[in-house]
Amino acid sequence: MTATQYLADWRPYPFAIAETRLDFTLAARTTRVRSAIDFRRIGPGDLVLDGAGLKTLSMTIDGRPVDPTLIRADQEKLIIPADQLPDSFTFEAEVQIDPEANTALEGLYLSGGMFCTQCEAEGFRHITWYPDRPDVMAPFRVEIHSDKPVLLSNGNPVNTAPGHASWHDPWPKPAYLFALVAGDLRAIPDSFTTASGRKVALNVWVRPGDEPRAGYAMESLIRSMKWEEEAYGREYDLDVFNIVAVDDFNMGAMENKGLNIFNSKLVLATAETATDGDYERIEGVIGHEYFHNWTGNRITCRDWFQLCLKEGLTVFRDQQFTSDMRSAAVKRIHDVQTLRARQFREDAGPLSHPPRPDHYQEINNFYTATVYEKGAEVIGMLKRLVGDEGYRKALDLYFDRHDGQACTIEDWIAVFQDATGRDLVQFKRWYTDAGTPRLSLTEEWANGKLVLNFRQHTAPTPGQAEKPARVIPIALGLIGPNGDEVLPTTVLEMTEERQSFAFEGLGARPVVSLLRGFSAPVTVAREMTADEQALLLAHDTDPCARWQAGHDLALDALIDRTRGKAVGEALIRALGGLLDDAEADPAFAALCLSLPGEEEIATTIAASGAVPDPDAIHAARRGLVQDIAEAHEVALTRLFDAMAPQGPYRPDADGSARRSLRLACLGYLGRLDDGNRADTLFADAGNMTERQGALEQLIALDRDADALARFAAEFRDNRLVMDKWFMVQPLRAAPEKAVARARALAARPDFDWKNPNRFRALISGLTANHAGFHAADGSGYDFLADWLMKLDPVNPQTTARMCSAFETISRYDTGRQDKARAALRRIAAMPGLSRNTSEMVTRILAGAA
């Protein structure tokens, strides 16, 4: 196993690189890579180069062969002693690599006959010898020799001819941003003229036949470029910008300078093959990777401990972008749902870590919800504390001060302090402390005076027992008993463990609308009656707090039902009022109709100190859906019909809102009509959103055989749509049938388990079926363990990430825990287990002991 890396051990690299020159002669099994790197000493130390899986043919320094006796091999490193090196020199090497055998998809590999790369975090060392660390930046010149018709790399094209292409990237970058693509591709071309008048050539490259599905990706890119100029004042800085869609890709996409490589599912879309969610993700991820040009590329992170600096900031920026393109309120609620489902779960288990960790074994295991989603929430809190003007001043200073540098969280915090004059020492704890703070609220009311008593507490997490108080921005308002707002949104700054705030001159006791806009990533403990929650759902002026009130009302009812209490009348009455006005804001109504998921219910029960029962949770949720459907059948039917398509499909906010409400209604009505509406909608739907929604409903009602066959017959040649087919079956199946469904699907010849998209579709479909995956007999755990053990020798990175399905096992009963631990121990005992997977399994087992 790789030795643990510690932030405290970081040392600057002793050399700068004036230029890196690479020459590739591509062949499936015998690619030759010749490199020439111009080094200049800037500090004391040996020359340390990283390499993995390389067949080294030659190495020279200033043309003289390197004496092998002067090179020490140490954990895939070459170390040339400082006393053997001049102050300036050129290191040259020629290596041979095997892209076809590279199933791990790190470095240079083949995807369906196309050469492509993925170098973040440490993939470049699989290409040639290099200081593969983010703080070593250099301009690159690249020569590519191949019989492939399209040859792409970073930067601007210098020369192209049949069988050869030259590229020059003048902007210094670390090796993780290097990219190369060579294949038979077709371009969807366009252009963008920057604010200063420069014309940039744009291309989205896809496989032949996929051209009709790439238009929305190009539209999204142009919107992103325009928004970046308007919102942040940043122009694009090269002559060309290329996007390439790749079928085999471990991540969603990669921001390589000028040559973004995308998982094809985040590029290709038509109404017949992509859902509204797919369209929104395409727009958001294309924006995310483009925005990295400044927050990640022009300014990168000094070391991988600072990963949240580029990712958290860029996620926050892509969230702003989507909010401006669509509905800001709906986007914010979706982001909160994602944070709670992924990051709060991570914070509550053995994989908990701060946004900036202080140690790791395998950096690929830290591309987590904490780094991305919580990292974005920290940026949002910072913006709320300094205000819009302060935020813009700080970002302008950040770009001016650190352009071309590799930075740290300390650099980032210093920019805000210098730009705004605020002391942010305490705020920095959000970056260095793990765990989700729990905010408790009690109230005192007398003589028109309301006193709010807050307490914050963060539970111990692995390696961090004590958690001092953090700065928590608490946005709140007050709603009178008649529904009027008596105090508009006010931001309180909590800096102590216990703190009180008073509001005087109130005519009647109001209801506190707490954490408006979800102003801090915390959980809340407060006593509220169902009537108070219903009042906020009906009258709160803040959409996020209004949705939260209804969500909490439903969550309380569901938890009570798991304990055998037949409750939910207040929720049912409140939803009646919501349905009467649902057409005014269909997207918001759809969100309120979507009950808390089974995983969230389990998380909430576990946080109270009780043991969640997956079967009881499933039964409670199913029962509440039935009761709501019976109580509001007329209103649900009216809305289902009213939200029918009006004209051709458009993937915009309005159309998406109507479809989301229609499918939310269908989810209830299916319990009353045995799926007849779903069957009709599946046959008649003119778009994938409604068709997939209907299919999921039919699977849940066990009426899916004919629909599944028709779906597969129509889309069997469309790899991305068939990924949906593999995912929804175990996801929506009755819990007692979920594992059997997954086993049957895994036995099919078209289950291409070596393709990350297909593997994730099936496995994540099962693990997201809460009661099905956590079956009392342990069959879900065994199925997952079997497949992780099969995939690990082929693709360790994807295997390790899928291990997180086990992270919550310690919350369940002893029987389930024992079965899950047994499955994990089987994985841990596997000969040759990768360091990626070994670290994850070890951490989960340690937390479950």
N, C-alpha and C positions, 0 to 999 in steps of 0.2 A: 504494500500500500504506500502511496505517496505520502511523504512527510507533511505534517500540517504546516501551512503557511500562515504567518502572523503579520498583521499590519505593523507592529512595532519593529519588525525586522527589515522593513523596506529600506533600501539604500538607492541613491540615484545611480543610473547607468553611467559608467566612466567615459563613454564615447558618444559623440554626435555623429550623425550620418549626413553627408552633404548630398548624396544621391544614391538611389538603389536602381540597378539595371538588371532586368530579368529577360531571359530568352528561353521560350518554350518550344520544343518540338513535340507535338502531341501524338501519342499513340495509346491505344486502349490499355496495353499491358506494360509498355516500356516508354513512358514519357520521359524526355530528357529536359532538365532544368539547369540552365547556366546562369549564375548570378555574379554580379560585380557590385561590391558595396564599398563606398568611399567613407572610411572612418577618420575621425579626428578626436584626439584625446581631450577631455574636458575635466577629468578628475582621476584620482588614483584607482587602480584595480585591474584585474585580468580581463581579457576579452572572453565573454561568455556567450555562446551561441546555442540556440535550441534546435533540436532536430528529432524527428520520430519516424521510424519506418523508412528511412532513406538508405538507398544504396549509393554510397559516396564513391565517385569515380576519380575525382581530383580536387585538390584544394591548394591555393597559392596565396601568398602575401606579397604584393608588388611583383608578381610574376615568378617568385621563387617558391618551389614546392614546400609545403608545410611539413616539417619533420614529424612523423607520427609519434615519436617518443616525447614530443613536447605537448601532446594533446592528452588530456585526461578525460575519460568517459565517466560521467557521473549523472545518473538518472536522465538520460537522453540529452545530455549537454556536452558541448565541446568547450574546454577551458584552456586558453592559450595564455601562459604566464605573462604578466605585465613587462617583465624585464626582457622578453623576447620580441617586443613590439616597438616600432618607431611611433612618434607622436601622431603622424598622419600616414595612412596606408590604404591600399585597396585590397580587400579580401575577395578572392574569386573561388567559386566552387562549381562543380558539375555533379549533379546527382541524377539518379534514375528512380522513378516512382511508378506505382501500378494503380492507376485510377479505377480500373475495372474491379479490382479486389477490395476497393475501399468502401465496404458496406456501412462503415460507421458514419459516412457522409460528413467527415471533417477534413478540410484540406481540399485537394482536387479529386473529383470523383466523376463517375458516369451516371447519368440519369436518362434511360431510354436512348442511349447512343449519343447524348449531348454531354460535352465536358462542362462542368460547372464547379464552383468553389463555395465553401463556407469556412471562413477563417476565424470568426468570433466564437469562443474567446481565444483559444490557443490552437487554431487549426493551421496557421501558416507554417508551423514547424513540421507539418506533414508534407510540405512542398519543397523546402530547402532549408539550409542552415541560416539562422537569422536570430537577432535579439527579439524574440517574440513576446514583447511586453508593450503595453499601451503608451508608455511615456517616451518611447524611442520613435521619433517621427522623421520622415524623409519624403522628398519628392521621388516619384517612380517613373522610370521609362521601361516599357514592356514591348517585346517582340514576340509574335505568335506565328508559328509555322504549323499549318494543318490543311488537310483537304476539305475541311468543313467550310460551307459557304459563308457563314457569319462568324467573325472573330472579334470579340469584345473584351475590353478591359477598362480600368479606371481612367478618368480624365478626358482629354481631347484626342481624336484620331489624328495621327501625323501622316501616315501613309498606309494605303490599302491596295492590295493587288491579289489576284487569285493565289490562294495558298499562303498568304502572308498579310499581317497587319501590325502596325506600330502605334503605340499609345503613349501619351505623356500626361501625367498628372502633376501639375506644377505646385499644388498645395501639399505641404508636408502632412503625412498621415502615418499612423502606426500600421504594422503588418496586418492586424485583425481586420482592417478596412480594405485590404487587397481583394480584387475580384477578377475572375476570368470566366468567359463563357464562349464555347465554340460548338456550333451545331447547325442543323438545318432549321432555320427559323424564319418567320415572317413578321414584318414590322407593321404596326399601326402608327403612322407618323402624324405629327402635328408640330406646332411651334408656340413659343411664348415670348412676348416682348417684355422685358423687365421695365421697371419704373424709370431707369436711366436710359432706356432705348436700345439695349442689347437684345438681339434676337437669338433665342436658344432653340436648337433642334431637339424635339422630343420624340421618343420611340417607345412603344410597348411591344416587346418581342414575344411571340408565342409560336407553338408548333403549328405546322400547316393544318388548316381546318378549324383552328380555334380563333381565327381572326374576328368572326362576328360576335364573339363573347368578350372582347377586350375593350370595347368602346367606353364603357363606364369607368374603367380604370384610367383611361386617358383623361376623361372629363374630371375625374377626382384629382388627378395630378395638377391640372391647370388651375382648378379651384384652390388647391393647396398652395401653389406658388403665388397666386394673387393674394390669398389671405395672409401668408407670411410677410409679404411686403406691407400690407395695410396694418396688421396687428402688432408686428414686431420690427418693421422697418428693415428687414433683411432680404437682400436680393440673392438670386442664384449666381454662382461665380465661375461656371464653365460654359463652353460653347454647346455642349450636348448633355442631355440627361436621358439615360436608358433604364428601362425596367424589363426584366426577363422573368417569365413564368416557368417554374421548374416543378416537375411532378414529385420528385423525391427530395424532401427538405425537412430537416429536423425542427426548424423553427417556423414562425409565420412569415418572416421576411427579414432582410438584412440591408442596412443603410450604406453599403460600400459606396465610396465617393464617386458619384456620377454614374454608377452601375448598380442599381438596386436589384437584388435577386429576391424573388418572391415565391413562396409556395403558391402553386397555381390556383388553389382554392381562394386566394385573396386577390386574384386578378380576373378570373373568368366568370362572367355572369350574363344570363339572359332571363327574361321573365319566366321562361319555361323550365329553367334549370337552377335558378338561385332564389332564395327567399329574401324577404325584406331585411332580415338580420344579416344575410350574406352581403347585400348591397351596402348596408351601413358599415359593416366590418371592412369591406374593400375600401370605401372612402376614408375611414378612420385610419387604417393601417398604411395606406398609401400616403396620407398626410403625415403620419408618425415618422415613417422612414424618410420622407422628404425633409421634415423639420429637423431631423438629425443632422442635416448638412451643416447647421450652425451649432446645435446643442448635441454634440457627439463627434462630429468630424472636424470642423474648424476649431472647436474647443472640445477636447476629449478628456478622459479620466486618467489621472496619473498612474493608478494601479487598479486592479480589479476589486479591491475593497471599496473603491469609490463608484462602483457601477451605478448606484442609484442616482448619482449626480447627472449622468446623461440620460438614464432611462426614466427616472421619476419626473425630471423636468420635461422630457419629451412627451411622456404620457399626459402630463398636465396640459401641454400645448395641444396635443391632438384632441383631448377632451374639450378644450376651448373651441377648437375648430369645428368639431361635430356639433357642439352647442349652437354655434353661429349658423351652421348649415341647416340644422334641423330644429327641434324643440329643446331649448335649454333646460326646462324643467324635467322633461322626460329623460333626457340624457343624464342629468344629475341623479335621478332616481335609479336609473340603470347602473350607473357607476357605484352607487351605494350598495345595490344588490350584489354586484360583482365583488366588491370589497368584503362584504360580510360573508358571502359564500366561500370565497377563496382565502382572503388574507386573515380574517378573524379566526377561521378554522386553523390556519397555519400558526398563528400567534398562540393558540390555545393548546398546542401539541408539542411533540418532541422536536419538530423541525423549526420551532420558533427562533428567530434571529433578528437583530436590528436591521434597519434599512442599510446601514453601513456596518457590516460584520467586522470583527477584529481578528478572525481566523477562518480558514477553510482548508479542506483537503482537495476537493475537486471543484473548480470554479464553475463548471457547467451546472452544478447542483444549486447555484445561487441565483439563477435566473428565475426568480420567484415572485409571487404576488406581493411579498413584502417589499422587494426592490422596486417593482413596477407600480402597483396600485397604491401601496402605502407611501411610496416615494412621491407619487403625485399628490396624495392628500397632504403631505408635509408642505409641498410647494403652495398648495391652496391655502393652508393656514397662514403661511408666511405672507402671502398676498393679502389675505384678510387683515392681518395685523398692521401692515404698512400702508394699505390702501392702494387703489389703482395707480395713482400718480407715483407713489413711492416704488411700487413694483416696476413700473416702466423705467424710472430713473435707474433702479438697480440693474435691470436687464441691459440697458444701454451701456452702463459702466462695465458690466460683466463682459459684453462683447468687445468693448474697446480695450479693456485691460488685459484680457486673456486670449485674444484671438491668436491662434497658432500654438497654444499651450496645452499641456496636460495637467489638469487641475484636481483639487481636493475639495471636500466638504468645507474645510476651513477657508479656502479661497472664496467659495460661494457665500458663506456666512459673512465674511469680511466685506464683500461687495455690498450687501444689504446694510450692514452697519455704517459703512462709509457713505452710502447714498442717502440714507434716511436718518442717521444719528441715533438709531435705536440700539440698545444693548441686547444682543441675542445670545448671550452665553447660555442662559437657561434653556432657550429654545432648542439649542443644539442637541439636547437630550432626545429629541424625537429621532435623531439620526443614530444615536449611539445606544439607546435602550430598547430592548425587545419588549414585546407584550402589548396588549390592548388595555389602556387605562379604563377603569370602571368608575363612572361618574354617578355618585349618589346624591339625590336631592330630597330634602324635607322642607316643608313650608310652615310658616307661622303667619296667622292672620288675626288682626285686631284693629278696630277703629280706623278702617281705611288704609291700613299699612300692611303690605305683604313683604315678608322677609324670606328670602331663599337661602337655605343653608346647603352649600355644596361640600362634598368630600371626594377626593380622587384617590384611587388606589390601583396599583398595577401589581398583579400577582407575580411570584417568582417564575422565571423562565430558565431553561438550561444555561448554566454558567453565570446567571445574574439573579442573585437572591434578593438584593435590596434595590428598590426603585424610587429615587427621590421624586419630588413633585415636578411636573412639567408645566409649561405654559399651555393653557387650554383656552382657545377663543370660543366662548359660548354665546352663540347668536340666539336671541329669544325675542318673543313678543308676548303680549297679554291679550286674551280674548274674553270679553265680558260674557255673562251668563245669557245675554240675548243674542250672542253671536257677533257683536261689534268688536272691532279691534280697538283696545284702549291704550295699547302701547305698541308703536311700530317696531320693526326690527332694531334691536339694540345689541351691541357686542360687548360682553363682559370678558375681561381677561383674568382668568384664574391662574395664580402663580404659586399658591400654597396648598398644602394638603387639605386644609379646611378653610373655607372662605364664605362669607355671607354678604348678600347684597339686598338692599331695601328699596321698596317702591311705595311712595306715599300719595295721599290724596285720591285714593280710589273709591268710587261710590259703592261698589259691590265686589265680592271676592271673584277675581278672574281665574281663568284656566291658563296655565303657563304653556305657551307654545315653545317647546324647548328644542335646541339644536337645529335651528332653521338653516336650511341649505346644507344640512349635515356639516356643521362648521368645524368639527373635529372628529377624527376616527376613534371614537370611544363607544363603550356600551353604557347604557343608562339604567339605573335602578331608581324607581320612583313609584309611589302609590298613586294609582289613578283608577277611578271608577269607570265602568263601561259607558256610563252616560257622558262623562267628561271626554273620553276618547271619541265618542260619537259626535259630540259638539265640535271638536277640532276637525274631524273628518268632514263635517258639513260646512264649517265656517272659516277655518284657518286660511289666512291670506298667503301663506308660504306653501307652495306646492309640495315641497319635500316633507315639511312637518305635517301637512294635511295627509299625505299618503302614509306617513309613519304612524299617525294615529289610527288609521284603519288597519294597517298592517299589525300593529300591536294588539288591537282589538281582536283580530283574527287569530293571532298567535296565542293570546291568553285562552281563547275559546278552545283552540286545538289542544293545548296542553291539558286543560281541564278534561277534555274528552278522553285523552289517553289514560286518565285516572278514573274513568267510569262516570263522569258527570255529564249529563245531557244538557249542555249549555250552548249559547250562540245566538240567543234571541236578539240581543242588542246589536250584534253585527248584522243579522239578517234585516232588522229594521233600518239600520244605517245604509245598507246597500240598496234598500228600496228607494231612499231619497236620492242616492247617487245615480241609480238607473234612470230616474225620471229626468235627469238633466245630462245624461251621458253623451248625447249628441253634440253638446257644446264643446266638449273636449274628449274625443273618443280615446285618445292614447292614454290620458290620465285615468279614465274610467276602466280601461283594460288593465292597467297596472293595479288598480284597487280591487278588481275582480280576481286577480291572480293571488291565490292564497299562499302563505308561506310554504316553502318546500319542506320535504321530510327531513332533509339534512339540517336545515336551520332549526326546525323544531327539536331535533335531537341535541343540537348544540346548546340551545337555550335550556333544555332540561338538565343537561350535564353541568352547565354553569351554575345551576341552583344546588348542585350537590347530589342530585338524584341520578338514577341509572335509566337511560332511555331504552325503550323497548321498540325496535324497528317495526315489528308486526302491529303493535298497538298504535303507533304513530300513523302507519299506513291506513289502518281501519278508521282512525279518527278523522283523517283528512278526507277519505272517501265518503264517510258519513256526513260531514259538514257540506261537502259539495252537493250531495243528494238533498239535504235539507234546504240549501239555498235555491237549488233548481226548482224544487216543489213550491217554495214560497213565492218565487218570482218568475214562474214559467211564462206568464203573459208578457211581462216587460222584456225578458230575455228573447222571446220569440220576435217581438216587435223590433228590437235592436238588431237581431241577427238579419232580419229582412231589410231593415233600413240601411245597414252597412254593406249591402250587396254592391258589387263593382259598378262604378259610373264612368263608362268610357274605357279606353285602353289602359293597360297596366302602366303605372309610373312608379319608380322606386323613390318617391319623394316622401316628405314627412306626413302630408295629409293623407295620401293613399295608404301609407304604412299604418297610420293611426286607425283608419277605418277597418283595415284587415285585422289588426290586432284585436279590436273590440269584437269584431264578428267571430273570430276564433275563440275568444274568451267566452262569449255566449255559447258557442258550440260545445265547449268543454262541459258546461252545465246541462245543456239540453240533451246531450247524448245519453245522460243518465236516465232520461225520461222517455226517449223515443227509440231506445236500443240501437242507436247509431244510424238511423235512417237518413237523417240530414247529412251526417258525415259521409255516408255512402253516396248520396246524390252529389254532394260537393266534390268528392274525390273524382267522380266521373265527369263533372261539368267544369271544374275550376280551370281558369285560363292562365293561372300562374302557379309557380312552385310553392309560394307561401301558403295559399289555401289548400293546395293539394297535399303538401306534407302535413299541414295541420289536421286535415281530415284523416290522413293515413294514421297519424299518431292516435287519434281518437278511436279509430277502428281497432288498432292493436290493443289499446287499453280495454276495449269491450270484447276482445277475443272474436272479432268479426273480420279478420284481416286477410284471410287466405286468398281470396280472389283479388283484392286490391294489391297485395304484395306481388302476386304473380304478374299482374298487368304492369305494375311499376317496373319490375325487373325486365320484363320483355321490351318495354319501351326504351329503357335507359341502360341496358346492359353494356353498351359501348361507351357510355359516358362515365369515366372513372370517378369524377367528383360527385355526381348525383348518386352513383352506387355506394359511395361512402355514406351518404345519408341513409340509404336503405339498410346498410349494415348497422348503423348506429341506432336508429329509432326502434328496431325490434327488441333488443334487450332493454333499452331505456324505458319503453312504455309497456312492456309485457307485465302481466300479473306477477308479483314477487315470486310466487311458487313456480313460475315457468321461466323466469329470467335466465337462470344459469343454463337450463336445457336449451333455450333458444341460442344462447351464446355458443354453446358447444356445437350445435348443429351448423351454425354459420361458420364457425372456425374450421369445420370439416369440408367446406365447399372449396372447389378448385379455384374459384375467383377470390378467395380470401388471401390476397397477396400480403402476407404478414411482414415481409421485408420492406414494404412501402409504409413510411411513418403515418401517412394519412389514413390508410386502410386499417392499420393496426390500432391507431388511436380511436378510430370511429367505433370499432367493435368493443374494445376494452373499456373505453370511457363510457360507452353506452351502458354497459353492465354496471360499472362502479358507480354511475350516477343514479342507478335504480336502488335507492337506499335500502329498502327491505329485501330486495332481491340479492344484492351483493352481500349484505350482512345476514344471509340465511343462517338459521341456528345450527344447521348441520355442517357449516364451514365450507360448503361446496363452492361458494363464490370466492373465498380466500384461496382455495386449492386451484381453481381455474386460473385466477390471476397469477399465482406463483408459478404454475406450469408454463404459462406463456412468457412470463418475465425471464425465466430460466432459459427458454428457447431463444428469446431475442437477444439476451445480453451478449453472447459472443459475436453477434452480428452488428448490433447497434446499441452500445452501452448508454449513449446519451438519452435516447428515447426510453430505454428500460428504466433508467434511474428516475426520470421524471414521473413515470407511471407508478413508481413505488409509493408515491404520496397518497395513493388510495388507502394505504394501511395506517396513515398517521393518526386516525381518530380511534384506534381499536381500544385504547385504555379506558374509554368512556363506557364501554358496554359490559354486559354481564360476564361472569367468570368463564362460562362455557364458550362464548364467542371469543373472548380474549385468548383462551388456551388454544383454540383452533387457529386463530390468526397468527399467534406467536409460533406455532408449529410450522405454518406455511412460510413464515419469514425465516425461521431457522433452516428450513430446506434450501432456501435461496442462499443464505449466508454460508452454508456448507458446500456449495457447488464449487468444484475445482475450477480454477481459472477465472473466478468471478471478477468482473471489471472493478476498477477503483471507484468509478462513478456509482455503480449499484451497491458496492460494498459499503461505502460511506452512508448512503441513504438507509440501507437496512440496519446497519449498526446503530445509527441515531434513533431510528424508530423503535428498535428493540430495547435500547437503553431507556427510552421514555415510557415503554410499556412494561418495564420490569416491576 
